């Protein structure tokens, strides 16, 4: 039997009957599309591949109990749901990590050091206000959001050299403005 010629509904019927070849055809038919959706949502290849794998594992494990009226829609909605849950878990994990870091900072530094850090943070903010808007935005993307030069260039429709120029210029200005906070060893 040529499974490639079967409709989605026929494949689902065979799948419910524990037909592994029907499952493989569904996998071959939809893997790339689902990977594309997950990759677009998440932005990393490894996690996108893992989510698609999890979806197909769930499809196989729940093949007899799942109600699938439109296979394509079912799979697309499922991968979007998995992607959203993954993103939420990453946000929760990141917030927890920030909480731990913040608490560790408070426990390990004296009040004077915290005040000095706060003063330095304010000085950085004031120095940033003196920069051109584009330079400031590029610096924030690079240093505060950890984006690469390539990503920033793409996002802001600039060359990588232009982004590097803005970063160099910004660092020079900040170094000059924050000279009072520089400690010589």
Secondary structure, DSSP 4 states (H G I P E B T S, - for coil): --GGGS-HHHHHHHHHTT-HHHHHHHHHHHHHHHHHHHHHHH--HHHHHHHHHHHHHHHHHTTTT---SSHHHHHHHHHHHHHHHHHHHHHHHHHHHHHHHHHHHHHHS-HHHHHHHHHHHHHHHHHHHTS-HHHHHHHIIIIIS---HHHHHHHHT--HHHHHHHHHHHHHHHHHHTGGG----
